[in-house]
Amino acid sequence: MPALRSAFIALSRNRVLRNFCENSRIGTQLSARFIAGLEIADALRVAEALNRQELAVTLDSLGESVTSEADAHHAAEIYHQLLDLITARKLNAHISVKLTQLGLELSPALAESIALSLVRHAQATGNFVRIDMEDSNLTQVTLDIVRRVHAHSDARGSIGVVIQAYLYRSQADVEQLIADGIRIRLCKGAYKEPPEVAFPDKADVDSNFILLGCMLLDSSIHHALATHDEAMIAAINAYAQQHQIVPSSFEFQMLYGIKRDLQRKLVREGYNVRVYVPFGRDWYPYFMRRLAERPANILFLAKNYFRS
């Protein structure tokens, strides 16, 4: 399975295959399980449907590594529209953003300025911006930007960040972010990282996820635990019950199209569940990383595609 995971992560960077998939009917059909659609209207329709099932939402306009300042501002404008539309439609939703989509690799100052504008908009509308984490080369600069934006009085409390449990550094990062009062989404991690910076064995990643997850529950901040692993969920729930931590003080997050029955089951049991809903035309890298994370998704997609 590690070889298959590596192969799909490598394919996620293949521009020829990406161009074909994003512009073909077959590619669009295959991606529909995990991608809400190509347009803002598609994402809003899915968000409304999930809200009716008592599932909260985080909306992600897919894209990363823009090549011009104009593209960075265009990406930001989509998020500004989303913040206004979420308010207008009274959705239980916030937004998730990658800093490379806001120009991080062109200029960290550009990405920080655009991120601050989004977070100020979010605070003014009673909303929230989650900064997604990318590969480990960008971890420190991402955290630095998040902490500086959070320090602004008109942004404080309206920005959070993702921490990846497979990185060795993550415990220290969690401790610092909690001290700063910054909300965290904890996930296992979806990028291929060298063993010098990340746990190579799944068992170690799982153990670190539980360790960090319990640290989050012990803080007074509303954090999110992103996993579809029922063993991880059971461990977190057991810790919460043992320490009398109420379910309303944290949330589970899951990906659109994955383990929908489990999402609804947790809601029935009284837990907060938020579904990560991606949309947009630049869906290919995200889609391939979902296949890399869980090879069973490949068989599921093939079976359902040929059935139709």
C-alpha positions as CSV (number, residue, x, y, z in Angstrom):
1,M,0.0,0.0,0.0
2,P,2.8,2.5,0.7
3,A,4.0,2.1,-3.0
4,L,0.4,2.7,-4.2
5,R,0.1,5.8,-2.0
6,S,3.4,7.1,-3.4
7,A,2.3,6.5,-7.0
8,F,-0.9,8.5,-6.6
9,I,0.9,11.3,-4.9
10,A,3.3,11.4,-7.8
11,L,0.4,11.4,-10.2
12,S,-1.2,14.3,-8.4
13,R,1.8,16.4,-9.7
14,N,1.5,15.2,-13.3
15,R,0.4,18.2,-15.4
16,V,-0.4,16.2,-18.6
17,L,-2.8,13.8,-16.7
18,R,-4.2,16.8,-14.7
19,N,-5.1,18.7,-17.9
20,F,-6.8,15.7,-19.4
21,C,-8.8,14.8,-16.3
22,E,-9.9,18.4,-15.5
23,N,-11.1,18.8,-19.0
24,S,-12.8,15.5,-19.7
25,R,-16.2,14.1,-19.0
26,I,-14.8,11.0,-17.5
27,G,-12.7,12.9,-15.1
28,T,-15.6,15.1,-14.0
29,Q,-17.8,12.0,-13.4
30,L,-15.1,10.2,-11.4
31,S,-14.4,13.2,-9.2
32,A,-18.1,13.9,-8.4
33,R,-17.9,11.6,-5.4
34,F,-15.4,13.9,-3.6
35,I,-15.9,17.2,-5.3
36,A,-19.1,19.2,-4.8
37,G,-19.0,20.7,-8.3
38,L,-17.2,23.2,-10.4
39,E,-19.0,26.4,-9.4
40,I,-19.8,28.4,-6.2
41,A,-23.5,27.6,-6.7
42,D,-22.7,23.8,-6.6
43,A,-20.9,24.2,-3.3
44,L,-23.7,26.3,-1.8
45,R,-26.3,23.7,-2.8
46,V,-24.3,20.9,-1.2
47,A,-23.7,23.0,2.0
48,E,-27.5,23.6,2.3
49,A,-28.2,19.9,1.9
50,L,-25.6,19.0,4.6
51,N,-26.9,21.7,7.0
52,R,-30.4,20.1,6.7
53,Q,-28.8,16.9,8.0
54,E,-27.3,19.0,11.0
55,L,-23.8,18.8,9.5
56,A,-21.7,21.9,9.5
57,V,-19.5,22.7,6.5
58,T,-16.2,24.2,5.6
59,L,-16.0,25.3,2.0
60,D,-12.8,25.1,0.0
61,S,-12.3,26.6,-3.5
62,L,-9.8,24.3,-4.9
63,G,-6.5,25.6,-6.2
64,E,-2.9,25.9,-5.1
65,S,0.5,27.4,-6.2
66,V,-0.8,30.3,-8.2
67,T,1.7,31.8,-10.6
68,S,0.7,35.5,-10.6
69,E,-0.4,38.2,-8.1
70,A,-3.6,38.6,-10.2
71,D,-4.4,34.9,-9.8
72,A,-3.9,35.2,-6.0
73,H,-6.3,38.1,-5.8
74,H,-8.8,36.2,-8.0
75,A,-8.7,33.3,-5.7
76,A,-9.3,35.6,-2.7
77,E,-12.3,37.2,-4.4
78,I,-14.0,33.8,-4.6
79,Y,-13.6,33.5,-0.8
80,H,-14.9,37.0,-0.2
81,Q,-18.0,36.0,-2.2
82,L,-18.4,32.9,-0.2
83,L,-18.2,34.8,3.1
84,D,-21.0,37.1,1.9
85,L,-23.1,34.3,0.5
86,I,-22.8,32.2,3.7
87,T,-24.1,35.2,5.6
88,A,-26.9,35.9,3.2
89,R,-28.1,32.3,3.1
90,K,-27.5,31.8,6.9
91,L,-25.4,28.7,6.4
92,N,-23.6,26.9,9.1
93,A,-20.3,27.1,7.2
94,H,-16.9,28.7,7.2
95,I,-14.0,28.6,4.7
96,S,-10.7,26.8,4.3
97,V,-7.8,28.4,2.3
98,K,-4.3,27.4,1.2
99,L,-1.7,30.1,1.4
100,T,-0.1,29.0,-1.9
101,Q,-3.5,29.8,-3.4
102,L,-3.0,33.4,-2.1
103,G,0.5,33.8,-3.5
104,L,2.7,32.4,-0.7
105,E,5.3,31.0,-3.2
106,L,5.4,34.4,-5.0
107,S,5.6,36.5,-1.9
108,P,4.9,35.6,1.8
109,A,4.0,39.3,2.4
110,L,1.4,39.1,-0.4
111,A,-0.2,35.9,1.0
112,E,-0.3,37.4,4.5
113,S,-1.9,40.6,3.3
114,I,-4.6,38.7,1.4
115,A,-5.2,36.3,4.3
116,L,-5.6,39.2,6.7
117,S,-8.2,40.8,4.5
118,L,-10.1,37.6,4.4
119,V,-10.0,37.1,8.2
120,R,-11.1,40.7,8.8
121,H,-14.0,40.1,6.5
122,A,-14.8,36.8,8.3
123,Q,-14.7,38.5,11.7
124,A,-17.0,41.3,10.4
125,T,-19.5,38.7,9.3
126,G,-19.2,36.5,12.3
127,N,-17.4,33.8,10.4
128,F,-14.1,32.0,10.4
129,V,-11.1,31.2,8.1
130,R,-9.1,28.0,8.4
131,I,-5.7,28.0,6.9
132,D,-4.9,24.6,5.4
133,M,-1.5,23.1,5.8
134,E,0.6,22.0,2.8
135,D,3.8,20.1,2.6
136,S,6.5,20.4,5.3
137,N,8.6,22.9,3.5
138,L,5.8,25.4,4.1
139,T,4.9,24.5,7.7
140,Q,6.9,27.2,9.4
141,V,6.0,30.1,7.1
142,T,2.3,29.1,7.3
143,L,2.4,29.1,11.1
144,D,4.2,32.4,11.2
145,I,1.6,34.0,9.0
146,V,-1.3,32.6,11.0
147,R,0.2,33.8,14.3
148,R,0.8,37.3,13.0
149,V,-2.7,37.6,11.5
150,H,-4.2,36.3,14.7
151,A,-2.4,39.0,16.6
152,H,-4.5,41.7,14.9
153,S,-7.4,42.8,17.1
154,D,-9.8,42.8,14.2
155,A,-8.8,39.2,13.2
156,R,-8.2,37.5,16.6
157,G,-10.3,34.4,17.0
158,S,-11.4,34.3,13.4
159,I,-8.4,32.4,12.0
160,G,-7.3,28.8,12.6
161,V,-4.8,26.4,11.1
162,V,-4.3,22.7,10.3
163,I,-1.7,20.6,12.1
164,Q,-0.6,17.3,10.6
165,A,0.0,14.4,13.1
166,Y,2.6,12.7,11.0
167,L,5.2,15.5,11.5
168,Y,7.6,15.1,14.4
169,R,7.4,18.8,15.1
170,S,3.6,18.8,15.6
171,Q,3.5,18.4,19.4
172,A,5.6,21.6,19.9
173,D,3.5,23.4,17.3
174,V,0.2,22.4,19.1
175,E,1.6,23.6,22.4
176,Q,2.5,27.0,20.9
177,L,-0.8,27.4,19.1
178,I,-2.8,26.6,22.2
179,A,-0.7,29.1,24.2
180,D,-1.6,31.7,21.5
181,G,-5.3,30.8,21.6
182,I,-5.5,29.7,18.0
183,R,-8.0,27.0,16.9
184,I,-6.5,23.9,15.3
185,R,-7.8,21.3,12.9
186,L,-5.8,18.1,13.6
187,C,-5.4,15.7,10.7
188,K,-3.0,12.8,9.9
189,G,-1.4,14.4,6.8
190,A,-1.8,13.8,3.1
191,Y,1.6,14.7,1.6
192,K,4.6,12.4,1.0
193,E,7.2,13.4,3.5
194,P,10.7,12.0,4.1
195,P,11.4,10.0,7.3
196,E,13.6,12.8,8.6
197,V,10.5,15.0,9.2
198,A,7.5,12.6,9.5
199,F,6.7,9.3,11.1
200,P,7.0,6.7,8.3
201,D,4.8,4.1,10.1
202,K,1.0,4.4,10.3
203,A,1.0,3.1,13.9
204,D,3.2,6.0,15.0
205,V,1.0,8.5,13.2
206,D,-2.1,7.1,14.8
207,S,-0.5,7.2,18.3
208,N,0.6,10.8,17.7
209,F,-2.9,11.7,16.5
210,I,-4.4,10.5,19.7
211,L,-1.8,12.2,21.8
212,L,-2.3,15.5,20.1
213,G,-6.1,15.1,20.0
214,C,-6.2,14.7,23.8
215,M,-4.1,17.8,24.2
216,L,-6.6,19.7,22.1
217,L,-9.5,18.4,24.2
218,D,-7.7,19.5,27.4
219,S,-7.5,23.1,26.1
220,S,-10.3,25.6,26.5
221,I,-10.4,26.3,22.7
222,H,-12.9,24.8,20.2
223,H,-10.7,22.6,18.1
224,A,-11.4,20.1,15.3
225,L,-10.3,16.5,14.8
226,A,-10.3,15.5,11.2
227,T,-10.4,11.7,10.7
228,H,-12.5,8.9,9.2
229,D,-10.7,6.3,11.3
230,E,-13.3,4.9,13.7
231,A,-10.6,3.6,16.1
232,M,-9.3,7.2,16.4
233,I,-12.8,8.6,16.9
234,A,-13.5,5.9,19.6
235,A,-10.2,6.8,21.4
236,I,-11.0,10.5,21.4
237,N,-14.6,9.9,22.6
238,A,-13.4,7.7,25.4
239,Y,-10.9,10.3,26.6
240,A,-13.6,13.0,26.4
241,Q,-16.0,10.9,28.5
242,Q,-13.3,9.9,31.0
243,H,-12.4,13.6,31.6
244,Q,-16.0,14.9,31.4
245,I,-15.3,17.0,28.3
246,V,-18.6,17.9,26.7
247,P,-19.1,17.1,23.0
248,S,-20.0,20.7,22.2
249,S,-16.5,21.8,23.1
250,F,-14.9,20.2,20.0
251,E,-15.9,18.9,16.6
252,F,-15.1,16.0,14.2
253,Q,-14.3,16.9,10.6
254,M,-14.7,14.6,7.6
255,L,-14.3,14.9,3.9
256,Y,-17.3,15.2,1.6
257,G,-18.2,11.9,0.1
258,I,-16.4,9.7,2.6
259,K,-18.1,7.7,5.4
260,R,-21.4,9.6,5.1
261,D,-23.1,7.0,7.4
262,L,-20.5,7.6,10.1
263,Q,-21.0,11.4,9.8
264,R,-24.7,11.0,10.4
265,K,-24.2,8.5,13.2
266,L,-22.0,10.9,15.2
267,V,-24.5,13.7,14.8
268,R,-27.2,11.4,16.2
269,E,-24.9,10.7,19.1
270,G,-24.7,14.4,19.9
271,Y,-21.3,15.2,18.4
272,N,-20.5,18.2,16.3
273,V,-19.5,17.1,12.7
274,R,-18.2,19.4,10.0
275,V,-17.9,18.3,6.4
276,Y,-15.0,19.6,4.3
277,V,-16.6,20.5,0.9
278,P,-14.2,21.2,-1.9
279,F,-15.3,22.7,-5.3
280,G,-13.8,24.3,-8.4
281,R,-12.2,23.5,-11.6
282,D,-8.7,22.9,-10.2
283,W,-9.8,19.7,-8.5
284,Y,-7.3,17.1,-9.8
285,P,-4.5,17.3,-7.1
286,Y,-7.0,17.2,-4.3
287,F,-8.8,14.2,-5.9
288,M,-5.5,12.2,-6.3
289,R,-4.5,12.8,-2.7
290,R,-7.8,11.3,-1.6
291,L,-7.1,8.2,-3.6
292,A,-3.6,8.1,-2.2
293,E,-4.9,8.3,1.4
294,R,-7.4,5.4,1.0
295,P,-6.8,3.0,-1.9
296,A,-10.2,1.4,-1.3
297,N,-11.6,4.6,-2.8
298,I,-10.2,3.5,-6.2
299,L,-12.3,0.3,-6.2
300,F,-15.3,2.1,-5.0
301,L,-15.1,4.7,-7.9
302,A,-14.4,2.0,-10.5
303,K,-17.3,-0.1,-9.4
304,N,-19.8,2.8,-9.4
305,Y,-18.5,4.3,-12.6
306,F,-18.9,1.1,-14.6
307,R,-22.2,0.3,-12.9
308,S,-23.6,3.5,-14.4
